[in-house]
Amino acid sequence: MRITFVLAAVLAFSPLCVAYTQADSLDDTLDAPHRTSAEKARDSYRHPAKTLRFFNVEADMAVVEIWPGSKGWYTAILAPYLRDNGTYYAAQFPPDSNIPFYQRSLIQFKTRLAKQDEIYNKVRITHLYPPVYNDIAPAGTVDRVLTFRNVHNWAKSGKGEAAFKSFYKALKPGGVLGVVEHRAPEVRPLERQIETGYMSEGYVIALAEKAGFTLVDRSEINANPKDQINHPAGVWTLPPTLRLGDKDRETYEAIGESDRMTLKFLKPEH
């Protein structure tokens, strides 16, 4: 939150007022009661505060989150954080999809928003599903586009290049694309990456660069050295999916969520 000099001076001399910094505001959002205990339990794996700061997300920005899914885990952070001074776009699954999972996810997402309208009533829902749905926000208007654990889905459907072009189109010059994705070894063949849900950094970087982005930084914020990236049901073996049910459940819960890359890309100014 940006505070003017005059306002800051008033607050400094008033014992009844507290001036919150950008970091305090984000921390308050993470601790807010609208987030469920199950959501907060994932913070130790997903490091939302560190991740959003790495992507330089500020409360007065226009931000698009790509495919937030049915539960909107990051929506519960980004929507209230951006509500008063910024804009939050949820680029969801297509409304006319013939894929039942997409249909259910969109309905469940909208239901969640409606149940807490006082928090989510400013969310702007758009749609991404090339080649029909490409406009995730008005062209050249957003400061950040963020995608969490989605690249493997586009690789499987062959929509990766089109998706990244949509991100580039929506961002302002100088805007940032933030990508968090399950991480595969560079030597793993693409077919195996798609099968397991773990993608190589090289694959993601190549997609972004082909769309026009420049890689400007990477972080180990979401790394997990306990994850050996070789599970019988791919990444879905691990929490939160636990696809094998009770089989070796304690082992996979001890590993935690997947090892993940965290990449920051820039849309050039010119």
Residue pairs with C-beta under 8 A, 6 or more apart in sequence:
1 20
1 21
1 22
1 25
1 59
1 60
1 85
2 58
2 60
3 11
3 19
7 19
8 19
10 17
11 17
11 18
11 19
12 19
20 28
22 58
22 59
23 49
23 53
25 59
25 81
26 49
26 52
26 53
26 59
26 77
26 81
27 49
29 77
29 80
29 81
30 40
30 43
30 48
30 49
30 77
32 80
34 76
34 80
34 116
34 119
35 76
35 77
39 71
39 73
39 76
42 73
42 240
42 257
43 49
44 256
45 222
45 224
45 239
45 256
45 257
46 73
46 148
46 222
46 257
47 221
47 222
48 74
48 77
50 221
51 178
51 180
51 221
51 222
51 262
52 77
52 78
54 178
54 217
54 219
54 221
54 262
54 264
55 144
55 146
55 176
55 178
55 264
56 144
56 176
57 63
57 78
57 81
57 144
57 146
57 178
58 86
58 143
59 81
59 82
59 84
59 85
59 86
60 85
60 86
61 82
61 86
61 87
61 142
61 143
61 144
62 86
62 87
62 89
62 137
62 141
62 142
62 143
62 144
63 78
63 82
63 86
63 87
63 88
63 89
63 142
63 143
63 144
63 145
63 146
64 89
64 90
64 91
64 126
64 136
64 137
64 142
64 144
64 145
64 146
64 167
64 170
65 74
65 75
65 78
65 88
65 89
65 90
65 91
65 146
65 147
65 148
66 91
66 128
66 136
66 145
66 146
66 147
66 148
66 150
66 163
66 167
67 91
67 92
67 93
67 128
67 147
67 150
67 153
68 74
68 75
68 90
68 91
68 92
68 109
69 105
69 109
70 104
70 105
70 106
70 108
70 109
71 108
71 109
71 112
72 79
72 90
72 109
72 112
72 113
73 148
74 146
74 148
75 88
75 90
75 109
75 112
75 113
75 120
75 123
78 88
78 146
79 88
79 90
79 119
79 120
79 122
79 123
80 119
80 120
82 88
83 119
83 122
87 122
87 124
87 142
88 122
88 123
88 124
89 123
89 124
89 125
89 126
89 136
89 137
89 142
90 109
90 123
90 124
90 125
90 126
91 126
91 127
91 128
91 136
91 137
92 105
92 106
92 109
92 125
92 126
92 127
92 128
93 99
93 102
93 103
93 105
93 106
93 127
93 128
93 129
94 102
94 127
94 128
94 129
94 132
94 133
95 106
95 127
97 103
97 106
97 129
110 125
112 120
113 120
113 121
113 123
114 120
124 137
126 133
126 135
126 136
126 137
127 133
127 136
128 134
128 136
128 163
128 166
129 159
130 159
130 162
130 163
130 165
130 166
131 162
134 162
134 165
134 166
134 169
135 166
135 169
135 170
136 145
136 166
136 167
136 170
137 170
138 170
139 169
139 170
140 169
140 170
140 171
140 172
140 173
141 170
141 172
142 170
142 171
142 172
142 175
143 171
143 172
143 175
143 176
144 171
144 175
144 176
144 177
144 178
145 167
145 170
145 171
145 175
145 176
145 177
145 178
146 177
146 178
146 179
147 167
147 177
147 178
147 179
147 180
147 181
148 180
149 180
149 181
149 182
149 260
150 181
151 160
151 179
151 181
151 199
151 203
151 204
151 207
152 181
152 182
152 193
152 194
152 197
152 198
152 199
152 235
154 160
154 163
155 190
155 193
155 194
155 199
155 203
156 194
160 207
161 207
161 210
161 211
164 177
164 207
164 208
164 210
164 211
164 213
165 211
167 177
167 211
167 213
168 177
168 211
168 212
168 213
168 267
171 177
171 267
172 267
173 267
173 268
173 269
173 270
174 266
174 267
174 268
174 269
175 266
175 267
176 216
176 264
176 265
176 266
176 267
177 208
177 213
177 264
177 265
177 266
177 267
178 262
178 263
178 264
178 265
179 204
179 208
179 261
179 262
179 263
179 264
179 265
180 222
180 260
180 261
180 262
180 263
181 199
181 204
181 260
181 261
181 263
182 197
182 198
182 199
182 235
182 258
182 259
182 260
183 198
183 199
183 200
183 201
183 223
183 229
183 258
183 259
183 260
183 261
184 192
184 193
184 196
184 198
184 199
184 200
184 229
185 200
185 229
186 200
186 201
186 202
188 196
188 198
188 200
190 203
193 199
193 200
193 203
195 234
196 229
196 231
196 234
196 235
197 234
197 235
197 236
197 258
198 229
198 234
198 235
198 258
198 259
201 218
201 261
201 263
204 261
204 263
205 215
205 263
208 215
208 263
208 265
209 215
212 267
212 268
213 265
213 266
213 267
214 265
214 266
214 268
215 263
215 264
215 265
216 264
216 265
216 266
217 263
217 264
218 261
218 262
218 263
218 264
219 262
219 264
220 262
221 262
222 259
222 260
222 261
222 262
223 259
223 260
224 255
224 256
224 257
224 258
224 259
224 260
225 259
226 254
226 255
226 256
227 238
227 255
227 256
227 257
227 258
227 259
229 258
229 259
231 237
231 238
231 252
232 244
233 243
233 244
235 241
235 258
236 243
237 243
237 244
237 252
238 252
238 255
238 256
238 257
238 258
239 252
239 253
239 256
239 257
240 257
242 249
242 252
242 253
244 252
